[in-house]
């Protein structure tokens, strides 16, 4: 593909640089949640490859060390790419591969200008993988983690607050309104209990999406057949990801679905849209009630 200049002080390589040069649009960088999810799956892949006898212990340890640095935020400036890329997110996958390979070589005592390095971005860091199964896997890991760590705790905190207010004001009688007009009495607690129920249903909808979201495409490689992976790799790598992340991930029952569609993401997004509509309704109600 020809020569390309890469900054001498960066861990990324030619594939990353080509994407940075060719997609100078948008400015929306690949989310850090995706980068961290990639680090999780790259670590898990190295561990699975080692356990199955297709990677040396020395290379596995180096990959693990760099992935840990990525997860700890120590290499954030090494991932410059925007979300605008080729369809399968190949450049971000290669960005991770190149950074892990080059940083691992330096950790091992080498330098970035060495002609031969201990880790190869494709042959080692990307072993038993393809952009087509790593990127969907990273999406699932990132989405599941954000929903568990950020979204659900926030909704549950609001739900619990409204529930406490509902119980406190259950005997405070006020006028009910339909279409902004005074109607028949109810208590403020009863009114707030409706909001609590909305959020309870929203929480349930989000949690219902976890079963599909927990299925990972990793192991399907290019088209879903698992070509170029050792036997049992897909199951084992999902177990490794679950151990590293602390979340109940499993290998996808059908890798063709996992690679060719994003229905799990769509399902989770649908649940979030339901909660968003509930929050808009609750906010508008409170705004109206506060108007006097």
C-alpha positions as CSV (number, residue, x, y, z in Angstrom):
1,X,0.0,0.0,0.0
2,X,3.1,2.3,0.0
3,X,5.0,4.1,2.6
4,X,3.4,6.4,5.1
5,X,4.9,8.6,7.8
6,X,4.0,7.8,11.4
7,X,5.0,10.1,14.3
8,X,8.1,8.6,15.9
9,X,6.8,9.1,19.5
10,X,3.5,7.2,18.9
11,X,2.8,3.6,19.5
12,X,0.3,3.3,16.6
13,X,1.3,2.2,13.1
14,X,0.6,2.6,9.4
15,X,-3.0,1.3,9.5
16,X,-4.0,3.8,12.2
17,X,-2.1,6.7,10.4
18,X,-3.9,6.0,7.1
19,X,-7.3,6.2,8.8
20,X,-6.3,9.4,10.6
21,X,-5.1,11.0,7.3
22,X,-8.1,9.8,5.2
23,X,-10.9,10.5,7.6
24,X,-10.4,14.0,8.8
25,X,-14.1,14.6,9.2
26,X,-16.6,14.7,12.0
27,X,-14.2,15.1,14.9
28,X,-16.1,12.6,17.0
29,X,-13.4,10.3,18.5
30,X,-14.0,6.6,19.1
31,X,-15.5,6.5,22.6
32,X,-13.2,5.5,25.4
33,X,-15.7,2.9,26.4
34,X,-15.1,1.1,23.1
35,X,-11.4,1.3,23.4
36,X,-11.5,-0.1,27.0
37,X,-13.8,-2.9,25.8
38,X,-11.3,-3.7,23.0
39,X,-8.6,-4.0,25.7
40,X,-10.7,-6.4,27.6
41,X,-11.3,-8.6,24.5
42,X,-7.6,-8.4,23.4
43,X,-6.5,-9.6,26.8
44,X,-9.1,-12.4,26.8
45,X,-8.0,-13.5,23.3
46,X,-4.4,-13.7,24.3
47,X,-5.3,-15.7,27.4
48,X,-7.5,-18.1,25.4
49,X,-4.9,-18.5,22.6
50,X,-2.3,-19.3,25.3
51,X,-4.5,-21.8,27.0
52,X,-5.2,-23.5,23.7
53,X,-1.5,-23.7,22.8
54,X,-1.3,-21.3,19.9
55,X,0.5,-18.4,21.7
56,X,3.6,-18.3,23.9
57,X,3.4,-17.3,27.5
58,X,5.9,-14.5,26.9
59,X,3.6,-12.9,24.3
60,X,0.5,-13.4,26.4
61,X,2.0,-11.6,29.4
62,X,3.1,-8.6,27.2
63,X,-0.3,-8.3,25.7
64,X,-1.9,-8.5,29.2
65,X,0.4,-5.7,30.5
66,X,-0.5,-3.3,27.7
67,X,-4.2,-4.1,27.9
68,X,-4.1,-3.3,31.6
69,X,-2.4,0.0,30.8
70,X,-5.2,0.8,28.3
71,X,-7.9,-0.1,30.9
72,X,-6.2,2.2,33.4
73,X,-6.2,5.1,31.0
74,X,-2.5,5.3,30.7
75,X,-2.5,5.2,26.8
76,X,-5.6,7.3,26.0
77,X,-3.6,9.6,23.7
78,X,-2.7,6.6,21.5
79,X,-6.2,6.3,20.1
80,X,-6.8,9.3,17.8
81,X,-9.3,7.9,15.3
82,X,-12.8,9.2,14.7
83,X,-15.9,7.1,14.5
84,X,-16.0,7.7,10.7
85,X,-14.2,4.6,9.3
86,X,-14.8,1.6,7.0
87,X,-17.9,-0.4,7.8
88,X,-16.4,-3.0,10.2
89,X,-14.3,-0.6,12.3
90,X,-11.2,-2.2,10.9
91,X,-9.0,0.8,11.7
92,X,-9.9,1.0,15.4
93,X,-9.3,-2.8,15.6
94,X,-5.9,-2.2,14.0
95,X,-5.2,0.9,16.2
96,X,-5.5,-1.4,19.2
97,X,-3.4,-4.1,17.6
98,X,-0.6,-1.7,16.6
99,X,-0.5,0.1,20.0
100,X,-0.5,-3.2,21.9
101,X,2.2,-4.7,19.7
102,X,4.5,-1.7,19.8
103,X,4.0,-0.9,23.5
104,X,4.5,-4.5,24.3
105,X,7.8,-4.5,22.4
106,X,9.0,-1.4,24.4
107,X,8.0,-3.0,27.7
108,X,10.1,-6.0,26.6
109,X,13.1,-3.7,26.3
110,X,12.9,-2.9,22.6
111,X,12.6,0.4,20.8
112,X,10.0,1.7,18.3
113,X,12.4,1.9,15.5
114,X,13.5,-1.8,15.8
115,X,13.0,-3.5,12.4
116,X,11.8,-6.7,14.1
117,X,9.6,-6.7,17.1
118,X,8.5,-9.4,19.5
119,X,4.8,-8.8,18.9
120,X,3.1,-8.6,15.5
121,X,-0.1,-6.6,15.3
122,X,-1.9,-9.2,13.1
123,X,-0.2,-12.5,13.8
124,X,-0.1,-12.1,17.6
125,X,-2.4,-9.4,19.0
126,X,-5.2,-10.1,16.4
127,X,-4.7,-13.9,16.5
128,X,-8.0,-15.8,16.2
129,X,-9.8,-12.6,15.5
130,X,-11.2,-10.3,12.8
131,X,-12.5,-6.8,12.8
132,X,-15.9,-8.4,12.0
133,X,-16.1,-10.2,15.3
134,X,-14.1,-7.9,17.5
135,X,-16.0,-4.7,16.9
136,X,-19.5,-6.2,17.6
137,X,-18.0,-7.8,20.7
138,X,-16.5,-4.4,21.9
139,X,-19.9,-2.8,21.3
140,X,-21.7,-5.3,23.5
141,X,-19.1,-5.1,26.3
142,X,-19.1,-1.3,26.3
143,X,-22.9,-1.0,26.2
144,X,-23.5,-3.6,28.9
145,X,-20.9,-2.0,31.1
146,X,-22.3,1.5,30.7
147,X,-25.9,0.3,31.4
148,X,-24.8,-1.5,34.5
149,X,-22.3,1.1,35.9
150,X,-24.0,4.4,34.9
151,X,-27.5,4.2,33.5
152,X,-29.3,1.8,35.8
153,X,-27.8,3.2,39.0
154,X,-29.0,6.7,37.9
155,X,-32.5,5.5,37.1
156,X,-32.7,3.5,40.3
157,X,-31.7,6.5,42.4
158,X,-34.4,8.6,40.8
159,X,-36.9,5.8,41.2
160,X,-36.1,5.4,44.9
161,X,-36.3,9.1,45.5
162,X,-39.7,9.3,43.9
163,X,-40.9,6.2,45.8
164,X,-39.9,7.8,49.1
165,X,-41.7,11.0,48.2
166,X,-44.8,9.0,47.1
167,X,-44.9,7.3,50.4
168,X,-44.4,10.5,52.3
169,X,-47.1,12.4,50.5
170,X,-49.6,9.5,50.2
171,X,-52.2,11.3,52.3
172,X,-51.7,14.8,50.8
173,X,-54.9,15.4,48.8
174,X,-54.7,17.6,45.7
175,X,-56.7,18.1,42.5
176,X,-56.1,15.9,39.6
177,X,-55.8,17.3,36.1
178,X,-56.8,15.9,32.7
179,X,-55.7,17.9,29.6
180,X,-54.5,20.7,32.0
181,X,-58.0,21.1,33.4
182,X,-59.0,20.5,37.1
183,X,-60.6,17.1,37.4
184,X,-61.2,14.9,40.4
185,X,-59.1,14.6,43.6
186,X,-56.2,12.2,44.2
187,X,-53.2,12.3,46.5
188,X,-49.8,13.6,45.6
189,X,-48.4,10.2,46.7
190,X,-50.7,8.5,44.2
191,X,-49.5,10.8,41.4
192,X,-45.9,10.2,42.2
193,X,-46.5,6.5,42.3
194,X,-47.3,6.6,38.6
195,X,-43.8,7.9,38.0
196,X,-42.3,5.2,40.1
197,X,-44.2,2.5,38.1
198,X,-42.9,4.0,34.8
199,X,-39.3,3.8,36.0
200,X,-39.8,0.3,37.3
201,X,-41.0,-0.8,33.9
202,X,-38.1,1.0,32.2
203,X,-35.6,-0.7,34.5
204,X,-37.1,-4.0,33.7
205,X,-37.0,-3.3,30.0
206,X,-33.3,-2.5,30.2
207,X,-32.5,-5.6,32.2
208,X,-34.5,-7.7,29.8
209,X,-32.1,-6.6,27.0
210,X,-29.1,-8.0,28.9
211,X,-29.6,-11.6,27.9
212,X,-29.1,-10.8,24.2
213,X,-26.5,-8.1,24.9
214,X,-24.4,-10.7,26.9
215,X,-24.0,-12.8,23.8
216,X,-20.6,-12.1,22.1
217,X,-19.6,-12.5,18.5
218,X,-15.9,-13.1,19.2
219,X,-14.9,-16.4,17.7
220,X,-16.9,-16.0,14.5
221,X,-13.9,-14.3,12.9
222,X,-14.5,-13.0,9.3
223,X,-18.0,-14.3,8.4
224,X,-19.2,-16.3,11.4
225,X,-17.7,-19.7,10.6
226,X,-14.8,-19.3,13.1
227,X,-12.2,-19.9,10.5
228,X,-8.6,-19.8,11.8
229,X,-9.5,-20.3,15.5
230,X,-8.5,-23.3,17.6
231,X,-11.3,-25.6,18.7
232,X,-13.2,-24.4,21.7
233,X,-11.8,-20.8,21.4
234,X,-15.2,-19.0,21.1
235,X,-16.5,-20.5,24.4
236,X,-13.2,-20.0,26.2
237,X,-12.7,-16.4,25.1
238,X,-16.2,-15.5,26.3
239,X,-15.4,-17.1,29.7
240,X,-12.2,-15.0,29.9
241,X,-14.0,-11.8,29.0
242,X,-16.6,-12.5,31.7
243,X,-13.8,-13.1,34.2
244,X,-11.9,-9.9,33.3
245,X,-15.0,-7.7,33.1
246,X,-16.9,-9.2,36.0
247,X,-20.0,-9.4,33.8
248,X,-21.9,-12.5,32.6
249,X,-20.8,-12.7,29.0
250,X,-21.2,-15.9,27.0
251,X,-20.4,-16.9,23.5
252,X,-23.1,-16.1,20.9
253,X,-25.3,-19.0,20.0
254,X,-25.2,-18.0,16.4
255,X,-22.1,-16.1,15.2
256,X,-23.7,-15.3,11.8
257,X,-26.4,-13.3,13.7
258,X,-23.7,-11.8,15.9
259,X,-21.7,-10.5,13.0
260,X,-24.4,-9.6,10.5
261,X,-26.8,-7.8,12.8
262,X,-27.0,-5.5,15.8
263,X,-30.4,-6.5,17.1
264,X,-29.1,-6.8,20.7
265,X,-28.0,-3.1,20.5
266,X,-31.3,-2.1,18.9
267,X,-33.2,-3.9,21.7
268,X,-31.2,-2.1,24.4
269,X,-31.6,1.2,22.6
270,X,-35.4,0.6,22.4
271,X,-35.5,0.2,26.2
272,X,-33.5,3.4,26.6
273,X,-35.9,5.2,24.4
274,X,-38.8,4.0,26.5
275,X,-37.1,5.4,29.7
276,X,-36.3,8.6,27.9
277,X,-40.0,9.1,27.0
278,X,-40.9,8.3,30.6
279,X,-38.5,10.9,31.9
280,X,-39.8,13.5,29.4
281,X,-43.3,12.8,30.6
282,X,-42.3,13.1,34.3
283,X,-40.4,16.3,33.7
284,X,-43.2,17.9,31.8
285,X,-45.7,16.9,34.5
286,X,-43.6,18.5,37.2
287,X,-43.0,21.6,35.1
288,X,-46.8,22.0,34.7
289,X,-47.4,21.4,38.4
290,X,-44.8,24.0,39.3
291,X,-46.5,26.6,37.2
292,X,-49.1,27.4,39.8
